[in-house]
Amino acid sequence: MFVKPLQKPRVLTLYELLHKRNALTQKEMRQYFQLKKGFEGEKRIYELINSLSGDYLALHDLLLSSNNQTFQVDFLLVIDGTLHLFEVKNYHGEFYFDSDRFFRVPQTEISNPVIQLIRTESLLRQLLQQYGFQNSIQSTVIFTNPEFTLFYAPRKKEFLLPTQLNRFFQNFTGQTPIGAAHKDLTETLQSLHISESPYQLLPSYDFKQIKKGIPCHQCHTLTTFVEKQSCICQKCDYKEPLEKAIIRNIQEHQLLFPDQKMTTTRIREWCKIVESNWRIRRVLNKCFAQKGKRKWAYYE
Ligand SMILES: [Zn+2]
């Protein structure tokens, strides 16, 4: 089992919200798609590991530090008595190796993932030794994207192509029970994880510049309108109880502006398509705690 379930990174959720509301520049858009692709690749590996039978322990997305150097562990799997380190790459397109260098077709050199893997493995081993663990590590670069092609692939065991993934994971049996030492090892690593600031990759945005309205729950476009007690999408006809739609939209506001006081006026402006203040106030009263009185009322 995984020590911690996979969660969508907060920064990706924020990008998604901003994307729906047309608040991303071209550069941020590229950043967004990169994050999205990266998460999809990670999810693919997470699911493959999660469907393994037998006894195993797995960690993912660890940020660790060893000898004053920070490094990222994408996945660590303990199974059949062995420690497997996986570096996940979601590259899209055509690539090739030329001796020890790695290129995107035609000729753009990019960092060789095998070299990165060797560095991560070495730092991880040093860290483990520091805590008294003497395990050997089996390391692999996993290319997850089905649209990834590798020419002149050297037959190295350090990497796995998308077409080899299923078979690779099917080879694990999980028949060796996980012992106390391995449990101790995974718990130690999880406790050493450094949490990153969730704001570091965030684009700058402000309330004024963001498109207001209630995005459709189904197709995410801002093409909804209010009819009686419902929020209806012009594009896909999805119909949602208005109160539910307002709550959903308030939650988006909270994610984007966690430090901002929520007043009826502000939320009405945010929802845009809801015309009456009382409707907004009713939802706020029902689902959030009121602070302050009358004119100065806000909700948490
Ligand atoms: Zn829709």
Residues whose N, C-alpha, C, O or C-beta is under 5 A from the ligand:
A	BS01	ZN	C216 Q218 C219 H220 C233 K235 C236 D237 Y238
